[in-house]
């Protein structure tokens, strides 16, 4: 039978079931090769180690680059949702170019530390997770390492799993190839299901509540009211997305090269948001004639500009209607007409400083004209060079050295002619309002890995031993400045003009401020690996690693981590001869990892740059008593005993391939335990503090994973493959010094991580319209004790089940690929739903039309409390609005057609493929908000993932 070859970045080839049926419809045409049965899929492991799939004893999944190419996503991480069992991918903001991505492998392993996996690009560790400047079309493959056997080689950095990204390379002995990829599409805002009131309905509710404009209106006046504004249409637009890539590859006998140039532009659905990116990549690979010396040089350059909402950098304004159009589009009063004020000055003249009675929507309209510009520019360089030399046929020395450099600048301004600037100036008695912030930062990570590997085969025995030295150093500097007071006559965004100078006659008004910061951090590790194989039937492997981190002191600075793994290739046994089993492999592993990143970094930033003074006392300089310059204590007690979080994981798995490789899949069971959790330790309040940072507690994650793929048809004209994966995970605290006893989210021994503790809501008191709850003894009450009566719900905001399923098919020149993703068991508090059911806000905000059915003396058989209920305040601590955020999403669907090559004759065009693609097209969920996906406990109108439909083409020359 025929096979297809694909060159991996490791320089090896793999065979997958005769045909690459899992490839996305945008895949390139590959050449057929002579029949062979000796080519096996190669799994890329840590530090550029590779093994064939039958020899691999780890829980590892590889995603081909074709699954990620030509998707209308800025980050390839968004395209990984539902692709790997046990990998939860959640975009917590759909704003173009946002770094707010949550990747969780086998559950969250910590309370307050970093939960993101480690990212490795072409063998070098990357210390930021946003990947705005990495072109997905440059990715050859991505591997997800899940168990201790796979991740322990990364020691202190692999505690939350590892994602290895390999970019494309040229092939030795290949022709000069050029390909052009392009797509253009439109993006749309998802709908909400809050069932908001129309103008007539809102005026009726206001009339019944005795609040707002409708309070004194007659039924006839309400019925004849004509204004009914849809603020969604006022605040949002249809976004345009386009991308263009040129890829060039060629290879001689001993050298090959891959070069790509890419451009992408994505408009946000909010008018003031967009993203634009330019990328350049060059990957060079070569070897000596005798194959003893091998080298490579990879460099990726990226430049991006991004306009974002202010809420993207300030979580405290998510619930601020004045600055959040997503919230304003829901609760804006439909009774107000849009576009009444042409500019900020007219708005100030019209409403003054009064935001009540729904005037906030006019402030939002002014902001969406661009009066609060917020621009982020980023330049990135990811480069590394690798050299290896075979000292003997069995002994090889290798060094890979690289840099990960990022320079970013964020400029934010409140334009001097904006309403917000003018109202601040008018209320503070100053002539000029407006403010401009300019923040610049550089982040340089230097890494160097040197290793010596010995591999030898003695008959049926093969050993592979490696010794490694891993060094990393991070240099970070940042400066920021703020100018208060901007002159509208000559101010220009980011130009430094129009800054009103300080005037001693008006002190403390236009004084600029500035700050600077500098961090130097590092890590060092040395470790060894051992692999043994007997007759391709049995194998064992092990890793032991010694890690040091700048974050700790004394005996805690260094820690040792290790793992062991074994496999049994059952299909190689004599009793399996003649069966229809192509591969049946049992594997098991056990090992430890450390987590030094005990403080979570903000999205897209280097985790080594936070928590730098956890173990050291720090003082600061400022004005002390009687305004005298002083040195004083910062208020944080350093704890020199803080140490690594330690993760221990057991895994047992089964990989199988049956029926001439038509049916394949895997099963896994794991138990992962985190000891020495970084968590506040309670101390006596006599010290003036209630707690100090320390290691407190133990958390366990336990789960199962399964994946399956079946090739139903696999002939020359028609191919059809179905696949699915699923994973279940549940967390449990097995030890804490002290349980949480207050709050709606608690960590308690025997309970889940961040479990909801709520007072049960049981309906409406039909005698007075108040809300009814259950106390801890099961008695109905209107006034529960929110701490005493709250009880464990068995729910948290992390999904228990995640996965994906789909179909890959082709018929002659046509292809159709459909991919679904899903999550189940995540519960979030819908504070937006709470807000639109709050009858006390009807004078200034729109509410749900459900309030028309509110309890009255003449309407007692209802589940909606009275508009005058006296105990609305208990809503936030009850489960009334604790809602299921499970979903099934049509994540991606692609219909493609390969134009027959004979149509192009001698034009130089080798092939053309056109495709129609949709992303996030349908979502089936009970969640009523924009998007159930973000992993937040509460979600007040977070920028949702957009629905995108695009048309594209791949042209090969």
N, C-alpha and C positions, 0 to 999 in steps of 0.2 A: 504494500500500500504506500501511498505518497505521504510525506510529512511536510511540515513547513518549518523553516528555520528562522529564528529571531536572535539577533546578537544582543546579549545583555551587556550592560556597562562593565561587567566583570570580564568581558571578553570571551564568554563561553556561550554555548547554544543550548536550547532546551527543546524538548519534544512534548507537545500536549495533545494527546488523544487523536493524532492524525491530522487534526485541523484546529486552528485557533478560533473555535466557535465562540469563545467568550469575548472576543475582541469587539470593540464598539464599531458602529457602522461607519465611523470616520477613519477606519484603519487604512494603512497603505497596502498596496498590492505587494506580495512577497513572491520570490521565486520558488518553484518546486525543486526538490532535490531527489537524488536516488533513494530508493527504499532502504531503510535502516531500522534496526531495533535496539541499537546501543546508545541512543541519545536520550538522556533523561532530563527532566526539568531541574534547573539549578536554582537553589534557594540562597538568597543573599543574606548573610548573617552579619554580626557585629564586626567592626574593624576590617571590612572588605573580605571576611572569610566567606567561602562558598561551599556548599555541599549539594549533592544530588538529593532530590526529594526522598528516595528510599533510604538514604543514609542519614537524613536529618532527624534528630531526636527531640527537636524543640517545637513549641507551639508558635508557628510562624505562618503568616499569610502574605502572599505577594499579589499586588494589583498591577496589571500591565498598564503601560502608559496610554494605550488606546482607550482605556476606560475613563481617562481624565482629559483627553484632548478635546479641543474645540467646544468645550462646555462654556456657557456664558457666565462663568464665575471668576471673580478676581483671584481668589485663592483656590488652589487645587484641593485644599482640605474640605471645602464644601462639597466637592464631587465624590468624596469618599464615604458619604453617609449611606449606610445600608450595605456597604460592600464587604465588610469583615465582621464575622461573628465575634462579639465581645468588644467591639469598638463603637463607642457612642460619639457621634459627631453632631454638634449643635452650634448653629450660628446664632449668637445672642444679639446680633444686630445685622439687618440686611442693608445697612447703609453702604454705598459703594466704597470698597477699599477698607472696610472696617477690620480692625484686628480682633474683634470680639468673637473669637471662636473657642469653643470648649470641646476638646478631645479627651475622652475618658476611656481608658482601657481596663476592663475588669473592675469597674467600680472605683469610687473615690477612696483613696487610701489614707487620707489625712483630714484633720478638722480645719486647720487654718493655713496649711502650706500649699505649695504648688501641686496641682493635680494633672497638669499637662504632661504628656510624654516627652521624652527627649527626641529632638529632631537631628538627623545626621544627613548632610548633603554631600554626596560624593566622598564619603569617608570622613568628613570633618563635621564636628559638632556645631550646630547653629544655636545661638542663644536667644533668639527671638522667635515668636510663633506666628507672626502675622503674615509672612510670605506675600506681602503686597507686590514685591518686585521680582518674584519668581514666576516665569512664564510657564503655565501648565503644559504647553505644547512642547517644552524642552524635556519633559520627564519621560524617561525610558520605563521605569518601574518604581513602585513604592512598596516596601515590605514593612509589615507590622509585627514586631516581636512582643510576645505576650507573657511567656512563662519565665521562671527564674533561670532556666538553662540558656535561654536566648538573651536575657537582659543583664544577667550578673556580670557579663564581660564589661559592661559600662558602669559597674559599681555604684558610686554615689549618685550617678546621673540617670540610671536606668530604672529607678524605683517605680515609676509610673508607666513603664513600658517604653518602647522605642519605635520611632517611625524613621525608616531609612529611605532616602530619596536618591535615586540614581538618575543622572541626566544622560541624554543621548550622546552617543559617540559614533564616529565613522567606523567602517569595517575595513580590515586589511583586504587588499586585492579587489576593491569595489570600484565601480565606475563613478564618474562625476555626476552627481544627482542634485537637482534643484527642485524644490517643491514650494508651492504657495498655498497658504490656507487663509481663508477669509470667511467672515460671517457678519451679519447685521441683524439686529432684532429689536424688539420692543418689550418694555417691562411695565407691569401693571401692579397696582396696589390690591392686596387681598381684601375681601369683604369681612366685616364683623357681623355678629349676630346678636347685637344688644337690643334690637327692636326699639329704636329711639322714637320719641314722639314727634309728630308734625307740629306745625305752628298752632293749629286749632286744638290739637290734643294737649300741647303744653299750656296754652292759655287756659284750657279747661282745668287742668291740674293746678295751675297757679290760682285760679278762681276759688277752687275748693280749699286750697291751702291758705288763702288770704295773703299771698305774697306775689311780688313782681307785677308786671304790666297787666296781667289778666285778673288781678285781684278785684278790680272795680269795673270789669267789663261785663256787659250783659251777654246772654247766649247769642243774641242776634249779632252783636258786634264781633264776637268771637267767630261766628260762622262766616261773616263777611270779610274777615281779615285775609289779605291777599299775599303778604310776604311769607315765603316759606323757603328759606335759603338752605341749600345743601352745601355745607362748608367743606365737605370732602372734595367737591368739585372745585372749590375756590382755592384750596391749599395744595392740591396735588396735580401732577401731570403724568403723561405717559413718557417713560424714559426710553432713550435710544442707546443701544449697545452695539459697538462695532469692534472688530479685531482683525488684524492683518499680521501674517507671519511669513517670513521667507527663511527656508532651511536649506543649507548647502552641505553636502557631505561627499567625501572622496577618500580613497585609500590606495596606497601602493603596497609593495611587498612587506615593508618594515615600518610604515608610517601611515596614519590615518588622521582625518580631521573632520570635525563637525562645527558648523557656524550657523547661528540663527540671529535674525533681527526681528523684533516684535513690537507691535503697537496695539494698545487697547484703550478704548474710551467708553465709559459707562455713565450715563446720566441717571441721577437718582429720581425717585418719584416725588421727592420734595424738591422744589425748584432751586434751592440753594445748595444742593448736594450733587457731587459728581466725582469721578475718578478718571485719571489719565495716566498711562504708563508706557515707558519706552524701555525695551530690554535688548541687550546684546550678550550673546554667549559664544564662547569658543572653547572647544574641547579637543586637545591634541593628544595623540597617543602614538607611541613608537617603541621599537625594540631593535636590538642588535641582530646581526645576521645569524649568530649562533644561539639566539634566543635566551642568552644568559642575562642580558641587561634589558630591563623594561622601564619605561618612563611615561608619565602623563602630566599634562598641565591643563587645568580647568579654570576658567574665569567667567564669572557671570556679573554683568553690570546692569544696574537698574536705576531708573529715575522716575519718580511718580509725583503727581500733584493731586491733592484731595481736598475738596471743600466738604465740610461736615457740619452737622448741627452742633450747637454748643452743648446739648445734652450728651453728646458722644464723649465729652471730656469731663462732664459734671453730672454725676448721677443724682445729685440733690435736686435737679430741676426736671426730672422725669415726670413729676406730678405738678409741674408749674405750667398752667394753661397758657400763660403769656408767651412762653418760649418753646412749647412742645406742640407742633402742628398735628401730630398724631393723636394727642389727647384732645386738642381743640376741635379737630374735625368731628369728634364724637359728641362732645358736650357743648359746642358752640350753639348759642341760641338761634333757632331757625327763624325767630320772629324779627331778627335784625337784617336789614338789607346790606349787601356787601358793597365795597368800593365807594363809600361815602367820603373818604378823605384821601386826597392825592398824595400827601406827603406827611412827614412827621409834624411839621409846624401846624398844618391844618388839623391834624388829629389832636394836638395839644390844645389848640384853640377850641376844639369841639368838646372834648371830654375832660380837659385839665389833667389832674392826676388821679381821677376816679376810675378805677378798673371795674367797678361793680356793675350790676345790671347787664352783664354780658359784654361790656366794652373790651374785654380781653381779646376778642376775635379781631378787633381793629388793630390792636397792637401786633398781633400775629401777622396780619396782612402787611403791616409796615416792615416787619422783620423779613418776611419772605420776598421783599423787594431787594434784599441784599444789604440791609442796613446793619446787620451783625455778621460781617464776613469772618470766616474761620477757615484758614487755609493751612494745610500740612504738606510740606514738600519733603521728599526723602530720596537720598542718594545712597545706593548700596553697592558694595563690592564683595563678592564671595569668590575667593581664589585659593587654589591649592596646587601644589606640585608633588608628585610622587615618583620615587625611584626605587627600584628593587634590583638586586644582583644575586645570581645563583653562585654562591661560593663553591658549592659542589652540586651534583645532580639532586641532592636531597636537602641541602641547607641553603636557605635564602634569607638575606637581610633586606629590610625595607624601611624607608622613611617617607612619611607624608607630612608636609608642613603647609599650613594655610592661614589665611586671615578672613575674618568676617567683620566688615567695616560698614557702619551706618552713620550717616550724617542727616539729621532731621532739623527742620525749622518749622515752628508753628507760630502763625501770626493770627491774633484775634483782635477785633476792634468793635467798639460801639461807635458807629459813625456819628460825627458831630451834628448831622442833620436828622438823625434818627429820632423817633419819638422818645425812646428810652433815654438817650443823651439829653434831649431838650427838657424832659420832665425832671431828670436829676438836677440839671442846672437851675431850673426854675424853683424847685423846692429847697435847694441849698443856697440860693442867693448868689450864684456864680454866673459869670458871663458866658463861659464856654463849658459845655459838657463833653462827653466823649472820652473814650479811653482806648489805648492800644497796648497790647501785650506782644512781646517778641521773645520766643524761647528757642534756643539753639542747643543741640547736644551732639556729641560724637561718641560713638561706642566702637572700640576696636578690640576684637578678641583674637588673640594669637594662639594657635594650637600646633603642637608637634607630636607625632607618634612615631616611635622607632620600635621595630620588632624583628626578632630572629625566629625563623620557623624551620623546623626539621620534619620532613615527611619521608617515610620509608616503608616499602612493602616487602615482607618476607613470606613468600608463598601465599597462604591464606590470611596472613596477618598484616595489617596496615596500622601504623602509628603516625600521629601528627601532633607535634609538640611546639608550642610557641611561647616566647618571652617578650613582654611589651613594657615600654616606658611611655607614659602619657602625660604631657605637660600642657597646661592652659593658663593664660594670663589675660585679664580683662582690664582695659584702661577706658575710663569714662569721664567726660567733662561736660558740664552744662552751664549755660548762662541764661539769665532771664532779665528782662527789663519791662517796666510799665510806665507809660506816660499818661498822666491825668490832665485832661484839658486839650482839646483839639480845635484848631481854627478852621471852620468850614471853607474859608476862602482859598486856602492853599493846601489843605490836608489831602494826601493821597495814600491809599492803603499800602502799608509796608515800605513806603519811600522815606520815612523819617521827616517828612515835611509837615508843616502845620502844627507843630508841637508848641503849645503856649509856654513861654519861659516863666520860670519862677519869678515872683515879684514880692519883695520883702514887705510891701504895703499890704499884701493879702496873703499872709503866711499860711502854710499847710494846705493850700488849695491845689496848686499845680505842681507840687513836688513830685518828681519822678522817683521810682524805686527800682532797685536792681538786686540781684543775688547771683551766687555762683556755687557750684558744687563739683566735687572731684572724688572719684572712687577708684581704687586699684584693688583688684581681687584676683584670686588665683586658686588653682587646684593642681595636685600632683598625684599620680598613681603609678604603681608598678604591679604587674600581674602575670600569671602564667595560665596557659590553656593546654588541655590534653584530650586527644581523641584516639580511640582505638576501635578498629573494625576487624571482625573475623568473618571472612568468606562472604561479605555482603549480607550476612545473616544476623549477626549480633554486633552491637556497638555500645560503647560507653564513652562519656565525655565528662570533663570537669573543668572548672575555672576557680582560681583563687586570686583575690585582688586586694591590695592594700591601698587605701585612699587617704589623702590628706586634704583638708579644706581650711581656708583662711577664716571661716566663720566661727570656729571653735578654738578653745585654748587648752593648754595642759594635756592631760592624757586623752582628752576627748577630740583632739585635733586629728588623730589618725584612727581609722577603723578598718576591720578586715571583713570582706564579703566573699561568698563562695557559692558554688552550685555543683551538683552532680546530675547526670542524666543517663538513661539507658534506653535501648530499643531492641525489639525482636521482630525481624522481618519474617513473619509466619509463612508468607507465600514462598519463601526459599526452602522450607522444609520438604523432605522427601514425600511425606504423606500428603502434600498439597499438589504434587505433580498431576497434571491432567485435569485440574479443576478450571473453572471459568474465572478464577481470581487472578487478576494481573498484579495487584499489590495489596497486602494486608500487613499493617505494621502497628505493633503495640509499643508505646513509648511512655516513659515516666520521668519526672524530674523533681528535684527539691533543691532549694537554695535561698540565699539572702541577698538583699540589696539595701543600700542606705539612701536616705534622703537628707541632703544638707540644705535644700531650699525650703526651710521650715516656715518662711514667710512668703505668702503668695505675692508675686509681682503683678503689676497691672498688665492688662492685655497688651501683648506685643512688645514688652520690654524684657530686658535681660534679667533672669532670676538671680544671678549672682550679685546684683546691685542693690538688693534690699536686705534688711536685717543685718546690716554690717556692724552694729554695736550692741547686739543682744547680750554679749558676755563681757562687755567693757563699760565701766562707768563713764558717763559723758557729762560735761558741763558746757554752759553757754555763756556768752557775754551779752549784757544788756543793761538797761536802767534798773537799778535796785532802789533801796530805801532812799527817800529824799532826792530821787532822780540822779543818783550818783552811779557812774559806770561801775558795774560789778560783774563778778563771775559767780554763777549760781547753778544749782543742781537742776537738771532738766525735768525731774519728776518721774524718771524711769529707773527702776532698780535693776542693775545688771546682775545676771546670774551666770557665773563662770562654769556652773555645772551643766548648762544646756549642751545637749549632744545630738547626734544624728537620730532621726527616726529610722527604725530598722524594720524592714519588710521581709517576712518569710513566706515563701510560696511553695505549695505542693501542687503538682499537675500530673494527671494521667490522661492519655489520649490514644485514639485509634484512628489511623488513616487507612482508607480503602479505595480500591479501584477494581471494578468487576466488568464482566461482559465485554471483553475486548476494548476496555477503557471507555465504555459508554457511560457507566455509572461510577461516580467518584465522590468522595466527601471525607468528612472527619467528625469525630466526637471528642469532647474534652470535658473533664471535671477538674475544678481547681478550688483550693482553699488558700486565701491570702490573708496574712495577719500582720498588722502594723503595731509594733511595740514602741514604747517611749514616744507617744504622740506629743507633738508640740502643742501645749494647751495650758492656759493659765492655772497656776496653783494657788488655791485660796490661803490667805494668811490673815492674821489678826488685824482688825481695823485700827488697833491701837498704834500701828505704824503709819497711819494716815492713808494707807493703800489697802485695798481689799484682796489683791492678788499680785503675783509676779509671774513673769514668763518662765516656763519650765517644761519638763517632760512629764506628762501625766496621762496615763491610760493606754488601753489596747483596743484596737478596732479590727474586726474580722470581715472580710468579703468572701462569700462562697457562691459558686455558680457553676452552670453547665453551658456548653456551647456546641452547636451543631451546624454543619454546612453540607449541602448536597447539590450535585449537578448531574443531569441526565441528558445525553445526546439522543433524542428520539429519532432524528433522521440525520444522515451524514453522507448523502450521495453527491454527485457532481453538480446537480441542479438545485437540490433542495436540502437545506440544513435547518434543523430546529433543536434548540437547547433550552431547557428550563433549569432554573437554579433557585436556591433559597438558603438563607442562613438565619439562625436565631440564637439568642443568648439570654440567660436568666442570671441575675445577680441580686443578692440580698446582703445588706450590711448588718452588723450587730456589734455593739460594745460589750466587750468581755471584762473590762476593768476601767474604772475611773476613781480618782481619789474622792470626788464628790459629784453626785448627780446634779444636773440643772433642776431647779425647782420653780423657776419662773419663766415667763415668756411663752409665746405660741410655738416656738421651735426649740426643742430641747435635746440634749444628749444624755442618755440615761443607760446604765448598765442593763444589758438584756434587750435594749431598744435599738432602733435603726439610727444611722447617722442623720442628724438634722430632722428628727421626726416631729411631725405636727402634733402638738398637744392642744386640743380644742374643747370647748364646752359644746355639747350637742345642742343643736337648734331643732325644736320640735314643732314649730308652727306659730299660729296667731291665736291669741286669747280672744275668743269670740265674744267675750263680754265687754272688752274695752279696746281691742285692737293692738295691744302691746305684743312684743315678741315673747315667745316662751322658750325656756331652756331646761336642761336637766342638770341638777346638782350632782355631786359625786356619789350620793346615795340613791340616785334614780328618781328623786322628787322633782316635779315640775316647778319652776320658779321664773319670775320675771327679772330677778336681780342676782345673778350668779356671782360667786367669788371667782374671778378670772384665774387666780392661781390655784386655789384649792379644788375647784370644780372641773378644771381642765383635765383631760385624761388622754392617754396615748391613743392615736387613731390607727396605728399600723401603716401610716402613709408618710411619704416625704416627696420632695419635688424632683427626685432622681428616678428615672424609669427603671422598672424591674425587668422588663423585657425589651430588647431592641433587636433589629434585624432588617433584612431586605429580601426581596424575591423578584424574579423577572423572567423574561424570555429574550433570547437572541435567535434571530431567524434570517434566512436569506433564500431568495428564489431567483436563480439566474443573476441578473444585474441588480435586483432589488434587495434591500435589507430593511428589517424592522427590529429595533431593539427597544424593550420596555423595562424600566427598572422602578420598583417601588421600595420605599423605606418605611419603617414604622417604629413606634415606641408604645409601650403599655405600662401602666402602673405609676405614672408620674402625676402627682397632685400639687397644684399651685393655688395660692389664694388669689382669686380674681378681684383685686381691689378696684379695678375699673367697673366691674359689675356692682360692687358695693357702692361705688360713687354714683352710678346712674339710678340706683334704687334709694338714694338718700333724699327724702322729701324736703329736707331743710335747705337744699341748695337751689330750689326751683326758681328763685328770683334772678339768679345769674348764670345758671347752667341748664342745659337740656337734660332730661331724664328719660327713663324707659316708659313707654306707653303702658306698661304693666301697672303703673301707679294709678291709672284710671280705674283699676279694679281694687283699689285700696279699701281697707275696712272702713265702714261707716255704720252707724246705728241701723241703717236700712240695708246694709250689705255685709252681713256677718259671716256668711259662708264663703270665705276667700282665704287664699294663702299669702296675700299681700298685706302687711301691717298698715295700721292707720297712718295717715299723713302726719298725725300729731302724736305718734307713739313716743313715749317718754324714755324708752330704753334702747334707742338706736345705737348708743355708744358701745353696747356689748357685741355688735356685729363682728368687729375685727378680731375678737377672741373666740368666736364661735365657728362651727363648721358650715354655716349657712352658705358662704361663698367659697368654700374649699372645693375646687372643681377638678375633674379628671382632664388632664392634658394629654391623654393618649391620642395617637393619630396614625393613619395610614396615608402616605403621600405618594402620588405619582411623581417621583423625583425627576425622572428623565425619560423622554421618549424620543426616538430618532427614526425617521423614515429617510432612507438613502437610496440613491441610484447611481450605479457605475456606468458611465457612458461607454459604449463599445469603442475600443481603441482604433478599429479600422476607420472610424469616422474622421480621424485626424490625419490620416495618411502620413506624409513626410514632413509635417509641420513642426516636428520637434516635441510635440506634446505626447507623452507616454500614456497618460491616463487622467481622467477627470471624474470626480465624484461629487455629486450635489446632494445636499441633505436639508431636511426640515426638522427642527429640533424644538422641544418645549421643556422647560425646567420649572418644577414646582407647580405643575399645571392644575392638579386637583389635590385637595386635602380633605380627608374624611375624619372629622373630629367632633367631639361634644364641646370643645373649648369655644367660647363665644368671642374671644378677642381676635386681633389680626393674625396671630401666629402662635401655635402651641409649642413650638420647638425650643425657644430659649430656656436654658436651665437656670431660671430665677425662681425664688420662692414666691415673689409677687411680680406682676408685670403690668405696669401702667403704660400702655401704648408704646412699647419698645419698637423701634424701626423694624418692620417685618421683612422676612425673606420675600423677594419679589417673584411674581410670575413672569416668566420670560419666554417669548417665542422668537426663534431666529431662523434665518435661512443662510446656508453656507456652502462652500465649495472647497475641495482639495484638488489641486492641479499639480501633476508630476511632469517634469521635463527631462 
